[in-house]
Every structure is written in structure tokens, then in C-alpha cells.
Amino acid sequence: MANSSIYAQVAIFAKIVVKFLYTQGESVMKNKLRSSFNTRQYMVSSDFEVFYYSDRNFRTLSPHAHNYYECYLFIEGDITMEIITGKDKTARHKMSPGDLMIVPPGIMHHAIMNDPSQNYRRFVFWISKECCASLTQESVDYMYLMQKAEAYHQYIYHLPPAQFHQVESKFLRLLEEISADRYGSAAARHLCLCDLILTINRIIYDEDHKQSESDELSLFQNILSYVESNLEDTLSLDDIAGKFYVSKYYVSHLFKDTLGISLHQYIIKKRLDECRGAITGGESITSAYERFGFRDYSSFFKAFRKEYGMSPKEYQNLYSNQLIK
């Protein structure tokens, strides 16, 4: 009995030592992979960029938007995230460790520092629209969360501790591979990138669809991919239902149950988002709305103002002024 008690105490002590050494090793690795923050809010790489930041006395940045997707995992600090989706449409969220934020292109946002003296730690991941399109060709499963953010305007999720550490480890693995100069690094970076994105999407999807069937998931993802690839064409409920050999009523309920909006509303939102990206990229308003399936300016104007709280011209001017600043 005495020996058993000693063995048990030794085992507990060993676990504590291993956990301490692992934590110390992880801390050293994080410091090694930490990026020095700069105010650059544009991509240099054509595919993706990833950073691990740890700052004190961080200065609040002005609201800004990107022409790429941003994924942000909050670790530590005292900040409030402000997201601006249109005129008089502002949401604020007090960030907690484990909060995950997905920001699509064109969405104004910034972190407000409540207490700059506290250490502010986070992972930041940028990925271009072109890289997303390439990944979609491999599998539509990579784009679930990004498509949901654009369609449903839900940008922030909270990861429980186990899932948080899982995603954190994927970030660190990708950063480690980028920093290393090893054989097959390009292939390994791509694998790590896909692993990170798929892990995030799987966690959120599993939480959203605990009762979903796999065939329903496949259909929904395929319809999303088809819509996104054919926004310049005529897209009707009847045509899409026929394309996938299912009832149009089934498609209607699938979208309503999954995203909370109809297929028609989803198509309008995607077309508006493409128009918004086009006009902020220099294309004329007329060319943009005609290219993405709006029959006339009046219907486009009403839909745009309803979605973003301002006219297309006002939005174009606001975006131009932000770039000038």
C-alpha cells in the first residue's frame, strides 16, 4: 500500500513536470515565432500571410477594410472589437480569450484598446480571394465559414478551451513551417494552411450543425459553390433545384434552416458584395450592377442602400476617403 502511494505521488509529480516543460517549450516557440507589429494593412504575398503578435501599449488603429479575408484568434488583452457593416450599422464585441473573428473583404473594423498596458496577444491570418478560389477548386469545405460570414454577417465565434488550443496549435505549426528552410517547405506550408482552415471550418460547422446529415452538407456546400461561380448568370430557384435534381421547396428550406435567409436573399447578398468589391476597386457603378445580374439601377440602388445603409456612390466615396487617410 505504501509503495502504491509513493508510485501514485511520483506519477502525479511527473505529469506536473511534463506539463511545465511543455508549457515552457511552447512559450519559447511562441516568442521565436512572434512578429513585430507594423501598421501595414495590405498583403505583400499573393496567397496568404500569418502573424503571431504580442504587444504592450498598443495604439488603437483607425477603422479599416481589406480586399482579402482576415481570420483573427484572440488570446489575451483588454480590447473591444468594432465592426462597421454600413452607415449607422456598428457592432461592438468585448473580446474574450478563444474568440475567433472572420472578416470578409470590404468590412470596416478595428480593435479598440480598453487598457493598453495589458499584454495584447493574437494570431492574425490574411488570405487573398484568389487563394480562396483556388482552395475552393480543391474542396468547397474550406469556404464554409467565410461564406457564412458574408451571407449572414456573423463574424465572431467563441471557441471552447479544447478547440481553442487545437486551432492555436495549427497556427503555430504553420508559422513554424514558414520560418523553417527545409526540404519540401512549399508543399508542407500548403498542407499546414489547409489543415488550419479546415480545422476552423470543421469546429464551427460541427457546432452549427450537430444534427445535420452528411448528404445535406454536401448539397448545401455544392449549391453555395455553384452560386458563387455563376453570379453573372441568371440564377433562379427553379434552375438551381433542377441543376441538383432536388425539389425547389427542399432547397428553400435548406437555406432558411442553415443560414436563416432564403436562396434569393443569399444570391442578392453575394451579388451586392461582388458589386461593392468592384466599385471600390475602380469599376463604374453601372458596369458593376449590370455585370452581376441586377436588371436596373433602381433595384440595385434599393438593395444596396438596404444592405449597407448608404447609396453605392456614398459607399464608393467613403471607401476612397479611407484609402486616402
Secondary structure, DSSP 8 states (H G I E B T S, - for coil): -HHHHHHHHHHHHHHHHHHHHHHHHHHHHHHHH--------S-SSSSEEEEEEEESS------B--SSEEEEEEEE--EEEEEEEETTEEEEEE--TTEEEEE-TT-EEEEEES-TTS-EEEEEEEE-HHHHHHHHHH-GGGGHHHHHHHHH---EEE--HHHHHHHHHHHHHHHHHHH---TTHHHHHHHHHHHHHHHHHHHHHHHHTTT--HHHHHHHHHHHHHHHHTTTS---HHHHHHHTTS-HHHHHHHHHHHHSS-HHHHHHHHHHHHHHHHHHTT--HHHHHHHTT-SSHHHHHHHHHHHHSS-HHHHHHHHHHHHH-
